[in-house]
Amino acid sequence: QETDYNALAKALEDMGLFRGTGTAYGSGYDLENIPTRIEGLVMFLRLIGEEDAALAYTGASPFTDVPAWAAQYVAYAYSKGYTTGVSATAFAPSRTMGSGEYVTFLLRVLGYSETGDKPDFTWDTALSRAKELGVLTSGEYTLLTGDTTFRRAHMAYLSYFVLDARRKTGETLLTWMGQQGAVDTAVIQTIRAGVTVTRK
């Protein structure tokens, strides 16, 4: 059956974890668009309830190609270890983001790391590792590794269902976000109760 990506985006918006792009057509979510690296990063920070913290961040990042409006997002995410550049001084904000890059964000916030002596995953195995860890279903893995173009619709889908994923420490992402004070889990559970979309 056809996945109702719009319903997932609307639920995320109701939770305060997603915003449209302000276009006049459709619901304004632009779900058919291919996300850029900076769009993906902002979406990710909003998802985990850290957008306000990012906007209040006063540190700098080493990247020289980030537009002024996005500088705090990138600097904050860099300081938290959520993102790296494509080189020492380049972030490539307008480059399109693939599914592997977005899933890498999700794995990092779930407590997994691709650095250190015993990395949990590598950037080029993020999708297969996410499947092994139960973050992605087999159907989602097949979708994302096929010839499907990664769009904002898929970003909304992954963002919605990753709330149920277990972090390396055992608790779900949603539980952890509640513990951090980033979201009101009771409100989110109420919104989710009205969503009938099933996973692939």
Salt bridges, closest charged atoms under 4 A:
ASP14 OD1 - LYS10 NZ 2.87
GLU51 OE2 - ARG19 NH2 3.66
GLU51 OE2 - ARG46 NH2 2.83
GLU101 OE2 - ARG37 NH1 2.64
GLU114 OE2 - ARG108 NH2 2.47
ASP120 OD1 - LYS168 NZ 2.94
GLU132 OE1 - ARG129 NH1 2.93
GLU140 OE2 - ARG199 NE 2.75
ASP164 OD1 - ARG192 NH1 2.77
GLU171 OE2 - ARG167 NH1 3.51
